[in-house]
Amino acid sequence: MFILGYHFPKDMGNKIPDEKVVELLDKDVDMSGLKEITLTMTQGKGHEPLTIKYTKMDTFLAKAMVHFFNKENDAKEEKYMIYTDRYQMSELSKRIDKDDETMDLCKQFDSMEQFRILVA
């Protein structure tokens, strides 16, 4: 089973405890010095892209996005977010994080719109 790019053993089945994912993120993701995650959402043909500034660096969602951004992105350039990863981040965050700003972003992630991410 793969969750957020982490491989979990087959004997764990399809029900990976949230705590196991959080444990790996806490170990792998350095949040020091990070102040903002910029997301750009394409809203369909004829619409201007929507820019979202996310500053809640103490949330599971922030750690998951930083992990996604850093994965295979040595140049630290803006990159497209894959829907499957967004969906996994959103579902876990809905169970772990409780603040309104994060929940609103999770609802945005559930859409089929395209997102680009940049971490600074």
C-alpha positions as CSV (number, residue, x, y, z in Angstrom):
1,M,0.0,0.0,0.0
2,F,1.3,3.5,-0.9
3,I,0.2,6.6,1.0
4,L,1.8,10.0,0.1
5,G,4.6,8.1,-1.6
6,Y,5.4,6.0,1.5
7,H,5.3,2.2,1.0
8,F,3.6,0.2,3.8
9,P,4.1,-3.5,4.1
10,K,1.5,-5.8,2.5
11,D,0.7,-7.4,5.8
12,M,-0.7,-4.1,7.1
13,G,-3.5,-4.4,4.5
14,N,-5.5,-1.4,3.2
15,K,-6.2,0.1,6.6
16,I,-3.0,2.0,7.5
17,P,-3.4,3.8,10.8
18,D,-3.1,7.6,10.4
19,E,-0.5,7.6,13.2
20,K,1.9,5.6,11.0
21,V,1.7,8.2,8.2
22,V,2.1,11.1,10.7
23,E,5.1,9.3,12.2
24,L,6.9,9.1,8.8
25,L,6.1,12.7,7.9
26,D,7.4,13.9,11.3
27,K,10.6,12.1,10.7
28,D,11.1,13.1,7.1
29,V,9.8,16.7,6.8
30,D,11.8,19.7,8.0
31,M,9.4,22.6,8.5
32,S,11.9,25.0,9.9
33,G,12.1,28.3,8.1
34,L,9.0,27.7,6.0
35,K,6.4,30.5,6.1
36,E,4.1,29.9,3.3
37,I,2.8,27.4,0.7
38,T,1.5,29.0,-2.5
39,L,-1.1,27.0,-4.4
40,T,-2.4,28.1,-7.8
41,M,-5.6,26.5,-8.9
42,T,-6.7,26.5,-12.6
43,Q,-10.4,27.2,-12.7
44,G,-11.2,26.1,-16.2
45,K,-11.1,27.7,-19.6
46,G,-11.7,31.4,-19.6
47,H,-11.2,31.9,-15.8
48,E,-8.2,33.5,-14.1
49,P,-6.1,31.1,-11.9
50,L,-6.9,31.4,-8.2
51,T,-3.9,31.8,-5.9
52,I,-4.2,30.5,-2.4
53,K,-1.6,31.4,0.3
54,Y,-1.5,28.8,3.1
55,T,0.4,29.7,6.2
56,K,-0.7,27.2,8.8
57,M,2.7,25.4,9.0
58,D,1.8,23.4,12.1
59,T,-0.8,21.2,10.4
60,F,-0.7,17.7,9.0
61,L,-1.7,19.1,5.6
62,A,1.2,21.5,5.5
63,K,3.7,18.7,6.2
64,A,2.1,16.5,3.6
65,M,2.3,19.3,1.0
66,V,5.9,20.1,1.8
67,H,6.7,16.4,1.6
68,F,5.0,16.2,-1.9
69,F,6.8,19.4,-3.0
70,N,10.2,18.2,-2.0
71,K,9.8,14.7,-3.4
72,E,11.9,14.6,-6.6
73,N,12.1,18.4,-6.8
74,D,15.7,19.2,-6.0
75,A,15.5,22.6,-7.9
76,K,12.5,23.6,-5.6
77,E,10.5,24.7,-8.7
78,E,6.7,25.0,-8.8
79,K,5.2,21.7,-9.7
80,Y,1.8,20.2,-10.5
81,M,0.0,18.3,-7.7
82,I,-1.2,14.9,-8.7
83,Y,-4.9,14.3,-7.9
84,T,-4.3,11.0,-6.0
85,D,-1.8,12.7,-3.7
86,R,-4.1,15.7,-3.1
87,Y,-7.0,13.3,-2.3
88,Q,-4.9,11.3,0.2
89,M,-3.7,14.5,1.8
90,S,-7.2,15.9,2.1
91,E,-8.7,12.7,3.5
92,L,-6.0,12.3,6.2
93,S,-6.1,16.0,7.0
94,K,-9.9,15.9,7.5
95,R,-9.4,13.4,10.3
96,I,-6.3,15.0,11.8
97,D,-6.6,18.8,11.4
98,K,-9.6,20.7,12.7
99,D,-9.2,24.3,11.8
100,D,-11.5,26.0,9.3
101,E,-8.8,27.3,6.9
102,T,-7.4,23.8,6.5
103,M,-10.9,22.2,6.0
104,D,-11.6,24.8,3.3
105,L,-8.4,23.9,1.5
106,C,-9.3,20.2,1.8
107,K,-12.6,20.9,0.1
108,Q,-10.7,22.6,-2.8
109,F,-8.4,19.6,-3.1
110,D,-11.4,17.3,-3.6
111,S,-12.2,19.1,-6.9
112,M,-10.9,18.0,-10.2
113,E,-9.2,21.4,-10.8
114,Q,-5.5,21.4,-11.4
115,F,-3.2,22.8,-8.7
116,R,0.4,23.9,-8.8
117,I,2.4,24.2,-5.6
118,L,5.4,26.3,-4.4
119,V,6.8,26.2,-0.9
120,A,8.8,29.1,0.5
